[in-house]
Amino acid sequence: MSRENTPTSSASSANSSTAGPAATADRANAGECRHDLQSAAAVLRAKAEGRLPGRRGAQKRPTKVAVTLRYSREVLEYFKGTGEGWQTRMNEALREYVEQHRTA
């Protein structure tokens, strides 16, 4: 017995995970994707939350303050030379200094 291609077998393959971007676009267009930025409902929901679609909202409780500082070239080169995360390491070094020199 030979197996024939039937419309049901090709339809089931179109619904499989190998269907590709077209299937994903179909799901998004059908309103299944909460983050579909083409959806008017998604845009209205984002604006109601006080942010632009596809952008992060404001921090609930800011933990740091943005400032502009000037450092000596040697200090900056040292921390940048430690690789990714150098700003966090610089903050930790300054925090340790403050804790050691804080008056009780």
PDB file as gemmi writes it, atoms N, CA and C in Angstrom:
CRYST1    1.000    1.000    1.000  90.00  90.00  90.00 P 1                      
ATOM      1  N   MET A   1       0.820  -1.181   0.000  1.00  0.00           N  
ATOM      2  CA  MET A   1       0.000   0.000   0.000  1.00  0.00           C  
ATOM      3  C   MET A   1       0.869   1.251   0.000  1.00  0.00           C  
ATOM      4  N   SER A   2       0.618   2.139  -0.896  1.00  0.00           N  
ATOM      5  CA  SER A   2       1.392   3.374  -0.925  1.00  0.00           C  
ATOM      6  C   SER A   2       0.599   4.482  -0.252  1.00  0.00           C  
ATOM      7  N   ARG A   3       1.317   5.372   0.307  1.00  0.00           N  
ATOM      8  CA  ARG A   3       0.694   6.505   1.003  1.00  0.00           C  
ATOM      9  C   ARG A   3       0.580   7.670   0.041  1.00  0.00           C  
ATOM     10  N   GLU A   4      -0.611   8.224  -0.071  1.00  0.00           N  
ATOM     11  CA  GLU A   4      -0.835   9.350  -0.968  1.00  0.00           C  
ATOM     12  C   GLU A   4      -0.856  10.645  -0.171  1.00  0.00           C  
ATOM     13  N   ASN A   5      -0.421  11.712  -0.798  1.00  0.00           N  
ATOM     14  CA  ASN A   5      -0.545  13.021  -0.159  1.00  0.00           C  
ATOM     15  C   ASN A   5      -1.996  13.455  -0.211  1.00  0.00           C  
ATOM     16  N   THR A   6      -2.519  13.727   0.943  1.00  0.00           N  
ATOM     17  CA  THR A   6      -3.893  14.191   1.024  1.00  0.00           C  
ATOM     18  C   THR A   6      -3.896  15.606   1.537  1.00  0.00           C  
ATOM     19  N   PRO A   7      -4.977  16.330   1.314  1.00  0.00           N  
ATOM     20  CA  PRO A   7      -5.032  17.710   1.813  1.00  0.00           C  
ATOM     21  C   PRO A   7      -4.877  17.785   3.323  1.00  0.00           C  
ATOM     22  N   THR A   8      -5.326  16.775   4.052  1.00  0.00           N  
ATOM     23  CA  THR A   8      -5.202  16.832   5.505  1.00  0.00           C  
ATOM     24  C   THR A   8      -3.765  16.700   5.939  1.00  0.00           C  
ATOM     25  N   SER A   9      -2.947  15.911   5.243  1.00  0.00           N  
ATOM     26  CA  SER A   9      -1.557  15.777   5.666  1.00  0.00           C  
ATOM     27  C   SER A   9      -0.777  17.056   5.397  1.00  0.00           C  
ATOM     28  N   SER A  10      -1.048  17.747   4.286  1.00  0.00           N  
ATOM     29  CA  SER A  10      -0.338  18.991   4.021  1.00  0.00           C  
ATOM     30  C   SER A  10      -0.834  20.105   4.940  1.00  0.00           C  
ATOM     31  N   ALA A  11      -2.106  20.076   5.315  1.00  0.00           N  
ATOM     32  CA  ALA A  11      -2.628  21.093   6.231  1.00  0.00           C  
ATOM     33  C   ALA A  11      -2.036  20.915   7.609  1.00  0.00           C  
ATOM     34  N   SER A  12      -1.846  19.662   8.022  1.00  0.00           N  
ATOM     35  CA  SER A  12      -1.279  19.455   9.350  1.00  0.00           C  
ATOM     36  C   SER A  12       0.170  19.886   9.394  1.00  0.00           C  
ATOM     37  N   SER A  13       0.898  19.754   8.275  1.00  0.00           N  
ATOM     38  CA  SER A  13       2.284  20.202   8.281  1.00  0.00           C  
ATOM     39  C   SER A  13       2.364  21.717   8.309  1.00  0.00           C  
ATOM     40  N   ALA A  14       1.354  22.410   7.779  1.00  0.00           N  
ATOM     41  CA  ALA A  14       1.363  23.870   7.812  1.00  0.00           C  
ATOM     42  C   ALA A  14       1.167  24.380   9.227  1.00  0.00           C  
ATOM     43  N   ASN A  15       0.531  23.610  10.085  1.00  0.00           N  
ATOM     44  CA  ASN A  15       0.308  24.012  11.469  1.00  0.00           C  
ATOM     45  C   ASN A  15       1.445  23.603  12.383  1.00  0.00           C  
ATOM     46  N   SER A  16       2.430  22.881  11.874  1.00  0.00           N  
ATOM     47  CA  SER A  16       3.520  22.430  12.726  1.00  0.00           C  
ATOM     48  C   SER A  16       4.459  23.580  13.042  1.00  0.00           C  
ATOM     49  N   SER A  17       5.377  23.332  13.961  1.00  0.00           N  
ATOM     50  CA  SER A  17       6.305  24.388  14.370  1.00  0.00           C  
ATOM     51  C   SER A  17       7.305  24.721  13.276  1.00  0.00           C  
ATOM     52  N   THR A  18       7.378  23.907  12.221  1.00  0.00           N  
ATOM     53  CA  THR A  18       8.301  24.183  11.133  1.00  0.00           C  
ATOM     54  C   THR A  18       7.666  25.043  10.062  1.00  0.00           C  
ATOM     55  N   ALA A  19       6.457  25.552  10.293  1.00  0.00           N  
ATOM     56  CA  ALA A  19       5.763  26.346   9.290  1.00  0.00           C  
ATOM     57  C   ALA A  19       6.459  27.673   9.037  1.00  0.00           C  
ATOM     58  N   GLY A  20       7.221  28.166   9.980  1.00  0.00           N  
ATOM     59  CA  GLY A  20       8.021  29.352   9.765  1.00  0.00           C  
ATOM     60  C   GLY A  20       7.339  30.643  10.149  1.00  0.00           C  
ATOM     61  N   PRO A  21       7.922  31.755   9.678  1.00  0.00           N  
ATOM     62  CA  PRO A  21       7.439  33.082  10.059  1.00  0.00           C  
ATOM     63  C   PRO A  21       6.006  33.359   9.636  1.00  0.00           C  
ATOM     64  N   ALA A  22       5.552  32.746   8.549  1.00  0.00           N  
ATOM     65  CA  ALA A  22       4.189  33.008   8.082  1.00  0.00           C  
ATOM     66  C   ALA A  22       3.170  32.585   9.132  1.00  0.00           C  
ATOM     67  N   ALA A  23       3.413  31.439   9.778  1.00  0.00           N  
ATOM     68  CA  ALA A  23       2.483  30.966  10.807  1.00  0.00           C  
ATOM     69  C   ALA A  23       2.510  31.897  12.012  1.00  0.00           C  
ATOM     70  N   THR A  24       3.674  32.382  12.356  1.00  0.00           N  
ATOM     71  CA  THR A  24       3.790  33.315  13.479  1.00  0.00           C  
ATOM     72  C   THR A  24       3.039  34.607  13.163  1.00  0.00           C  
ATOM     73  N   ALA A  25       3.186  35.102  11.947  1.00  0.00           N  
ATOM     74  CA  ALA A  25       2.485  36.326  11.551  1.00  0.00           C  
ATOM     75  C   ALA A  25       0.977  36.108  11.583  1.00  0.00           C  
ATOM     76  N   ASP A  26       0.532  34.914  11.164  1.00  0.00           N  
ATOM     77  CA  ASP A  26      -0.894  34.619  11.196  1.00  0.00           C  
ATOM     78  C   ASP A  26      -1.426  34.642  12.614  1.00  0.00           C  
ATOM     79  N   ARG A  27      -0.664  34.076  13.563  1.00  0.00           N  
ATOM     80  CA  ARG A  27      -1.098  34.087  14.969  1.00  0.00           C  
ATOM     81  C   ARG A  27      -1.148  35.507  15.497  1.00  0.00           C  
ATOM     82  N   ALA A  28      -0.173  36.317  15.135  1.00  0.00           N  
ATOM     83  CA  ALA A  28      -0.152  37.707  15.606  1.00  0.00           C  
ATOM     84  C   ALA A  28      -1.317  38.485  15.011  1.00  0.00           C  
ATOM     85  N   ASN A  29      -1.604  38.251  13.737  1.00  0.00           N  
ATOM     86  CA  ASN A  29      -2.711  38.950  13.099  1.00  0.00           C  
ATOM     87  C   ASN A  29      -4.057  38.495  13.640  1.00  0.00           C  
ATOM     88  N   ALA A  30      -4.110  37.276  14.148  1.00  0.00           N  
ATOM     89  CA  ALA A  30      -5.352  36.757  14.705  1.00  0.00           C  
ATOM     90  C   ALA A  30      -5.591  37.294  16.114  1.00  0.00           C  
ATOM     91  N   GLY A  31      -4.671  38.096  16.645  1.00  0.00           N  
ATOM     92  CA  GLY A  31      -4.841  38.687  17.968  1.00  0.00           C  
ATOM     93  C   GLY A  31      -4.378  37.783  19.092  1.00  0.00           C  
ATOM     94  N   GLU A  32      -3.632  36.729  18.778  1.00  0.00           N  
ATOM     95  CA  GLU A  32      -3.168  35.811  19.806  1.00  0.00           C  
ATOM     96  C   GLU A  32      -1.943  36.330  20.543  1.00  0.00           C  
ATOM     97  N   CYS A  33      -1.209  37.252  19.955  1.00  0.00           N  
ATOM     98  CA  CYS A  33       0.037  37.748  20.535  1.00  0.00           C  
ATOM     99  C   CYS A  33      -0.245  39.023  21.325  1.00  0.00           C  
ATOM    100  N   ARG A  34      -0.008  38.983  22.648  1.00  0.00           N  
ATOM    101  CA  ARG A  34      -0.260  40.135  23.514  1.00  0.00           C  
ATOM    102  C   ARG A  34       0.628  41.315  23.141  1.00  0.00           C  
ATOM    103  N   HIS A  35       1.807  41.062  22.590  1.00  0.00           N  
ATOM    104  CA  HIS A  35       2.786  42.108  22.318  1.00  0.00           C  
ATOM    105  C   HIS A  35       2.805  42.512  20.852  1.00  0.00           C  
ATOM    106  N   ASP A  36       1.754  42.234  20.119  1.00  0.00           N  
ATOM    107  CA  ASP A  36       1.675  42.602  18.717  1.00  0.00           C  
ATOM    108  C   ASP A  36       1.536  44.121  18.624  1.00  0.00           C  
ATOM    109  N   LEU A  37       2.577  44.785  18.146  1.00  0.00           N  
ATOM    110  CA  LEU A  37       2.574  46.240  18.110  1.00  0.00           C  
ATOM    111  C   LEU A  37       1.727  46.783  16.968  1.00  0.00           C  
ATOM    112  N   GLN A  38       1.277  45.931  16.061  1.00  0.00           N  
ATOM    113  CA  GLN A  38       0.409  46.365  14.986  1.00  0.00           C  
ATOM    114  C   GLN A  38      -1.046  46.402  15.451  1.00  0.00           C  
ATOM    115  N   SER A  39      -1.319  45.784  16.577  1.00  0.00           N  
ATOM    116  CA  SER A  39      -2.671  45.719  17.095  1.00  0.00           C  
ATOM    117  C   SER A  39      -3.031  47.032  17.786  1.00  0.00           C  
ATOM    118  N   ALA A  40      -4.182  47.574  17.465  1.00  0.00           N  
ATOM    119  CA  ALA A  40      -4.621  48.824  18.091  1.00  0.00           C  
ATOM    120  C   ALA A  40      -4.800  48.636  19.592  1.00  0.00           C  
ATOM    121  N   ALA A  41      -5.272  47.461  19.996  1.00  0.00           N  
ATOM    122  CA  ALA A  41      -5.466  47.195  21.421  1.00  0.00           C  
ATOM    123  C   ALA A  41      -4.135  47.212  22.163  1.00  0.00           C  
ATOM    124  N   ALA A  42      -3.073  46.667  21.543  1.00  0.00           N  
ATOM    125  CA  ALA A  42      -1.757  46.642  22.180  1.00  0.00           C  
ATOM    126  C   ALA A  42      -1.215  48.058  22.339  1.00  0.00           C  
ATOM    127  N   VAL A  43      -1.421  48.896  21.335  1.00  0.00           N  
ATOM    128  CA  VAL A  43      -0.942  50.281  21.398  1.00  0.00           C  
ATOM    129  C   VAL A  43      -1.693  51.039  22.490  1.00  0.00           C  
ATOM    130  N   LEU A  44      -3.015  50.878  22.544  1.00  0.00           N  
ATOM    131  CA  LEU A  44      -3.805  51.562  23.574  1.00  0.00           C  
ATOM    132  C   LEU A  44      -3.420  51.086  24.974  1.00  0.00           C  
ATOM    133  N   ARG A  45      -3.168  49.784  25.125  1.00  0.00           N  
ATOM    134  CA  ARG A  45      -2.776  49.234  26.430  1.00  0.00           C  
ATOM    135  C   ARG A  45      -1.432  49.820  26.860  1.00  0.00           C  
ATOM    136  N   ALA A  46      -0.486  49.915  25.932  1.00  0.00           N  
ATOM    137  CA  ALA A  46       0.830  50.472  26.254  1.00  0.00           C  
ATOM    138  C   ALA A  46       0.717  51.943  26.643  1.00  0.00           C  
ATOM    139  N   LYS A  47      -0.099  52.699  25.911  1.00  0.00           N  
ATOM    140  CA  LYS A  47      -0.258  54.121  26.233  1.00  0.00           C  
ATOM    141  C   LYS A  47      -0.943  54.304  27.579  1.00  0.00           C  
ATOM    142  N   ALA A  48      -1.888  53.417  27.925  1.00  0.00           N  
ATOM    143  CA  ALA A  48      -2.557  53.491  29.222  1.00  0.00           C  
ATOM    144  C   ALA A  48      -1.577  53.217  30.352  1.00  0.00           C  
ATOM    145  N   GLU A  49      -0.554  52.410  30.075  1.00  0.00           N  
ATOM    146  CA  GLU A  49       0.474  52.104  31.082  1.00  0.00           C  
ATOM    147  C   GLU A  49       1.527  53.197  31.155  1.00  0.00           C  
ATOM    148  N   GLY A  50       1.392  54.250  30.326  1.00  0.00           N  
ATOM    149  CA  GLY A  50       2.321  55.372  30.372  1.00  0.00           C  
ATOM    150  C   GLY A  50       3.635  55.121  29.679  1.00  0.00           C  
ATOM    151  N   ARG A  51       3.633  54.329  28.630  1.00  0.00           N  
ATOM    152  CA  ARG A  51       4.872  54.059  27.906  1.00  0.00           C  
ATOM    153  C   ARG A  51       4.565  53.923  26.421  1.00  0.00           C  
ATOM    154  N   LEU A  52       5.602  53.963  25.614  1.00  0.00           N  
ATOM    155  CA  LEU A  52       5.445  53.765  24.185  1.00  0.00           C  
ATOM    156  C   LEU A  52       5.414  52.267  23.896  1.00  0.00           C  
ATOM    157  N   PRO A  53       4.726  51.847  22.853  1.00  0.00           N  
ATOM    158  CA  PRO A  53       4.703  50.428  22.515  1.00  0.00           C  
ATOM    159  C   PRO A  53       6.114  49.901  22.286  1.00  0.00           C  
ATOM    160  N   GLY A  54       6.423  48.768  22.866  1.00  0.00           N  
ATOM    161  CA  GLY A  54       7.734  48.157  22.699  1.00  0.00           C  
ATOM    162  C   GLY A  54       8.807  48.745  23.584  1.00  0.00           C  
ATOM    163  N   ARG A  55       8.458  49.636  24.476  1.00  0.00           N  
ATOM    164  CA  ARG A  55       9.428  50.271  25.374  1.00  0.00           C  
ATOM    165  C   ARG A  55       9.130  49.880  26.806  1.00  0.00           C  
ATOM    166  N   ARG A  56      10.153  49.856  27.625  1.00  0.00           N  
ATOM    167  CA  ARG A  56      10.001  49.576  29.042  1.00  0.00           C  
ATOM    168  C   ARG A  56       9.359  50.749  29.745  1.00  0.00           C  
ATOM    169  N   GLY A  57       8.548  50.471  30.722  1.00  0.00           N  
ATOM    170  CA  GLY A  57       7.930  51.531  31.510  1.00  0.00           C  
ATOM    171  C   GLY A  57       8.896  52.071  32.551  1.00  0.00           C  
ATOM    172  N   ALA A  58       8.437  53.042  33.295  1.00  0.00           N  
ATOM    173  CA  ALA A  58       9.259  53.643  34.344  1.00  0.00           C  
ATOM    174  C   ALA A  58       9.490  52.641  35.472  1.00  0.00           C  
ATOM    175  N   GLN A  59      10.607  52.783  36.174  1.00  0.00           N  
ATOM    176  CA  GLN A  59      10.879  51.923  37.321  1.00  0.00           C  
ATOM    177  C   GLN A  59       9.858  52.209  38.400  1.00  0.00           C  
ATOM    178  N   LYS A  60       9.441  51.145  39.091  1.00  0.00           N  
ATOM    179  CA  LYS A  60       8.485  51.342  40.180  1.00  0.00           C  
ATOM    180  C   LYS A  60       9.131  52.116  41.321  1.00  0.00           C  
ATOM    181  N   ARG A  61      10.391  51.795  41.599  1.00  0.00           N  
ATOM    182  CA  ARG A  61      11.121  52.486  42.656  1.00  0.00           C  
ATOM    183  C   ARG A  61      12.555  52.671  42.177  1.00  0.00           C  
ATOM    184  N   PRO A  62      12.890  53.844  41.671  1.00  0.00           N  
ATOM    185  CA  PRO A  62      14.253  54.052  41.170  1.00  0.00           C  
ATOM    186  C   PRO A  62      15.296  53.783  42.244  1.00  0.00           C  
ATOM    187  N   THR A  63      16.344  53.071  41.851  1.00  0.00           N  
ATOM    188  CA  THR A  63      17.379  52.708  42.812  1.00  0.00           C  
ATOM    189  C   THR A  63      18.660  53.501  42.618  1.00  0.00           C  
ATOM    190  N   LYS A  64      18.784  54.197  41.499  1.00  0.00           N  
ATOM    191  CA  LYS A  64      19.992  54.970  41.223  1.00  0.00           C  
ATOM    192  C   LYS A  64      19.616  56.330  40.675  1.00  0.00           C  
ATOM    193  N   VAL A  65      20.564  57.243  40.738  1.00  0.00           N  
ATOM    194  CA  VAL A  65      20.359  58.611  40.262  1.00  0.00           C  
ATOM    195  C   VAL A  65      21.342  58.853  39.117  1.00  0.00           C  
ATOM    196  N   ALA A  66      20.857  59.394  38.013  1.00  0.00           N  
ATOM    197  CA  ALA A  66      21.724  59.711  36.878  1.00  0.00           C  
ATOM    198  C   ALA A  66      22.444  61.028  37.134  1.00  0.00           C  
ATOM    199  N   VAL A  67      23.779  61.011  37.002  1.00  0.00           N  
ATOM    200  CA  VAL A  67      24.594  62.213  37.179  1.00  0.00           C  
ATOM    201  C   VAL A  67      25.697  62.213  36.124  1.00  0.00           C  
ATOM    202  N   THR A  68      26.333  63.355  35.963  1.00  0.00           N  
ATOM    203  CA  THR A  68      27.488  63.470  35.079  1.00  0.00           C  
ATOM    204  C   THR A  68      28.703  63.737  35.947  1.00  0.00           C  
ATOM    205  N   LEU A  69      29.733  62.907  35.801  1.00  0.00           N  
ATOM    206  CA  LEU A  69      30.958  63.036  36.598  1.00  0.00           C  
ATOM    207  C   LEU A  69      32.177  63.084  35.691  1.00  0.00           C  
ATOM    208  N   ARG A  70      33.264  63.603  36.233  1.00  0.00           N  
ATOM    209  CA  ARG A  70      34.550  63.582  35.537  1.00  0.00           C  
ATOM    210  C   ARG A  70      35.521  62.773  36.383  1.00  0.00           C  
ATOM    211  N   TYR A  71      36.137  61.781  35.752  1.00  0.00           N  
ATOM    212  CA  TYR A  71      37.131  60.938  36.423  1.00  0.00           C  
ATOM    213  C   TYR A  71      38.474  61.139  35.755  1.00  0.00           C  
ATOM    214  N   SER A  72      39.542  60.846  36.487  1.00  0.00           N  
ATOM    215  CA  SER A  72      40.863  60.909  35.867  1.00  0.00           C  
ATOM    216  C   SER A  72      40.952  59.796  34.823  1.00  0.00           C  
ATOM    217  N   ARG A  73      41.794  60.028  33.846  1.00  0.00           N  
ATOM    218  CA  ARG A  73      41.946  59.068  32.753  1.00  0.00           C  
ATOM    219  C   ARG A  73      42.369  57.697  33.281  1.00  0.00           C  
ATOM    220  N   GLU A  74      43.275  57.671  34.271  1.00  0.00           N  
ATOM    221  CA  GLU A  74      43.775  56.402  34.806  1.00  0.00           C  
ATOM    222  C   GLU A  74      42.666  55.594  35.468  1.00  0.00           C  
ATOM    223  N   VAL A  75      41.809  56.261  36.234  1.00  0.00           N  
ATOM    224  CA  VAL A  75      40.716  55.564  36.918  1.00  0.00           C  
ATOM    225  C   VAL A  75      39.748  54.996  35.888  1.00  0.00           C  
ATOM    226  N   LEU A  76      39.381  55.797  34.916  1.00  0.00           N  
ATOM    227  CA  LEU A  76      38.433  55.348  33.905  1.00  0.00           C  
ATOM    228  C   LEU A  76      39.003  54.204  33.073  1.00  0.00           C  
ATOM    229  N   GLU A  77      40.262  54.310  32.661  1.00  0.00           N  
ATOM    230  CA  GLU A  77      40.887  53.240  31.881  1.00  0.00           C  
ATOM    231  C   GLU A  77      40.954  51.948  32.684  1.00  0.00           C  
ATOM    232  N   TYR A  78      41.246  52.061  34.001  1.00  0.00           N  
ATOM    233  CA  TYR A  78      41.305  50.863  34.832  1.00  0.00           C  
ATOM    234  C   TYR A  78      39.959  50.140  34.851  1.00  0.00           C  
ATOM    235  N   PHE A  79      38.908  50.861  35.171  1.00  0.00           N  
ATOM    236  CA  PHE A  79      37.601  50.215  35.287  1.00  0.00           C  
ATOM    237  C   PHE A  79      37.089  49.722  33.935  1.00  0.00           C  
ATOM    238  N   LYS A  80      37.277  50.505  32.874  1.00  0.00           N  
ATOM    239  CA  LYS A  80      36.850  50.045  31.552  1.00  0.00           C  
ATOM    240  C   LYS A  80      37.650  48.813  31.118  1.00  0.00           C  
ATOM    241  N   GLY A  81      38.898  48.747  31.547  1.00  0.00           N  
ATOM    242  CA  GLY A  81      39.759  47.608  31.214  1.00  0.00           C  
ATOM    243  C   GLY A  81      39.326  46.315  31.876  1.00  0.00           C  
ATOM    244  N   THR A  82      38.468  46.400  32.875  1.00  0.00           N  
ATOM    245  CA  THR A  82      37.999  45.175  33.539  1.00  0.00           C  
ATOM    246  C   THR A  82      36.877  44.508  32.762  1.00  0.00           C  
ATOM    247  N   GLY A  83      36.421  45.132  31.680  1.00  0.00           N  
ATOM    248  CA  GLY A  83      35.427  44.510  30.804  1.00  0.00           C  
ATOM    249  C   GLY A  83      34.008  44.945  31.091  1.00  0.00           C  
ATOM    250  N   GLU A  84      33.090  44.194  30.503  1.00  0.00           N  
ATOM    251  CA  GLU A  84      31.670  44.509  30.644  1.00  0.00           C  
ATOM    252  C   GLU A  84      31.269  44.510  32.116  1.00  0.00           C  
ATOM    253  N   GLY A  85      30.449  45.464  32.496  1.00  0.00           N  
ATOM    254  CA  GLY A  85      30.035  45.598  33.884  1.00  0.00           C  
ATOM    255  C   GLY A  85      30.931  46.528  34.684  1.00  0.00           C  
ATOM    256  N   TRP A  86      31.779  47.282  33.988  1.00  0.00           N  
ATOM    257  CA  TRP A  86      32.738  48.151  34.694  1.00  0.00           C  
ATOM    258  C   TRP A  86      32.040  49.221  35.511  1.00  0.00           C  
ATOM    259  N   GLN A  87      30.892  49.710  35.060  1.00  0.00           N  
ATOM    260  CA  GLN A  87      30.195  50.749  35.816  1.00  0.00           C  
ATOM    261  C   GLN A  87      29.655  50.181  37.128  1.00  0.00           C  
ATOM    262  N   THR A  88      29.181  48.954  37.089  1.00  0.00           N  
ATOM    263  CA  THR A  88      28.699  48.306  38.312  1.00  0.00           C  
ATOM    264  C   THR A  88      29.849  48.105  39.294  1.00  0.00           C  
ATOM    265  N   ARG A  89      31.012  47.672  38.772  1.00  0.00           N  
ATOM    266  CA  ARG A  89      32.184  47.493  39.655  1.00  0.00           C  
ATOM    267  C   ARG A  89      32.645  48.818  40.245  1.00  0.00           C  
ATOM    268  N   MET A  90      32.571  49.894  39.457  1.00  0.00           N  
ATOM    269  CA  MET A  90      32.948  51.206  39.971  1.00  0.00           C  
ATOM    270  C   MET A  90      31.976  51.624  41.081  1.00  0.00           C  
ATOM    271  N   ASN A  91      30.697  51.384  40.897  1.00  0.00           N  
ATOM    272  CA  ASN A  91      29.698  51.704  41.911  1.00  0.00           C  
ATOM    273  C   ASN A  91      29.959  50.900  43.192  1.00  0.00           C  
ATOM    274  N   GLU A  92      30.285  49.618  43.038  1.00  0.00           N  
ATOM    275  CA  GLU A  92      30.572  48.787  44.218  1.00  0.00           C  
ATOM    276  C   GLU A  92      31.800  49.284  44.969  1.00  0.00           C  
ATOM    277  N   ALA A  93      32.843  49.710  44.233  1.00  0.00           N  
ATOM    278  CA  ALA A  93      34.050  50.231  44.877  1.00  0.00           C  
ATOM    279  C   ALA A  93      33.737  51.511  45.651  1.00  0.00           C  
ATOM    280  N   LEU A  94      32.937  52.380  45.058  1.00  0.00           N  
ATOM    281  CA  LEU A  94      32.562  53.620  45.744  1.00  0.00           C  
ATOM    282  C   LEU A  94      31.666  53.332  46.949  1.00  0.00           C  
ATOM    283  N   ARG A  95      30.775  52.370  46.829  1.00  0.00           N  
ATOM    284  CA  ARG A  95      29.906  52.000  47.953  1.00  0.00           C  
ATOM    285  C   ARG A  95      30.733  51.440  49.124  1.00  0.00           C  
ATOM    286  N   GLU A  96      31.733  50.597  48.808  1.00  0.00           N  
ATOM    287  CA  GLU A  96      32.613  50.074  49.869  1.00  0.00           C  
ATOM    288  C   GLU A  96      33.348  51.212  50.563  1.00  0.00           C  
ATOM    289  N   TYR A  97      33.838  52.172  49.773  1.00  0.00           N  
ATOM    290  CA  TYR A  97      34.544  53.318  50.341  1.00  0.00           C  
ATOM    291  C   TYR A  97      33.634  54.086  51.301  1.00  0.00           C  
ATOM    292  N   VAL A  98      32.403  54.327  50.873  1.00  0.00           N  
ATOM    293  CA  VAL A  98      31.456  55.073  51.705  1.00  0.00           C  
ATOM    294  C   VAL A  98      31.186  54.330  53.006  1.00  0.00           C  
ATOM    295  N   GLU A  99      30.985  53.016  52.922  1.00  0.00           N  
ATOM    296  CA  GLU A  99      30.704  52.234  54.139  1.00  0.00           C  
ATOM    297  C   GLU A  99      31.886  52.250  55.095  1.00  0.00           C  
ATOM    298  N   GLN A 100      33.114  52.206  54.568  1.00  0.00           N  
ATOM    299  CA  GLN A 100      34.312  52.212  55.415  1.00  0.00           C  
ATOM    300  C   GLN A 100      34.550  53.567  56.038  1.00  0.00           C  
ATOM    301  N   HIS A 101      34.117  54.642  55.424  1.00  0.00           N  
ATOM    302  CA  HIS A 101      34.406  55.984  55.894  1.00  0.00           C  
ATOM    303  C   HIS A 101      33.192  56.701  56.474  1.00  0.00           C  
ATOM    304  N   ARG A 102      32.091  56.012  56.570  1.00  0.00           N  
ATOM    305  CA  ARG A 102      30.875  56.603  57.128  1.00  0.00           C  
ATOM    306  C   ARG A 102      31.057  56.825  58.631  1.00  0.00           C  
ATOM    307  N   THR A 103      30.678  57.989  59.096  1.00  0.00           N  
ATOM    308  CA  THR A 103      30.782  58.262  60.528  1.00  0.00           C  
ATOM    309  C   THR A 103      29.528  57.731  61.215  1.00  0.00           C  
ATOM    310  N   ALA A 104      29.738  57.077  62.331  1.00  0.00           N  
ATOM    311  CA  ALA A 104      28.609  56.460  63.041  1.00  0.00           C  
ATOM    312  C   ALA A 104      27.859  57.427  63.893  1.00  0.00           C  
TER     313      ALA A 104                                                      
END                                                                             
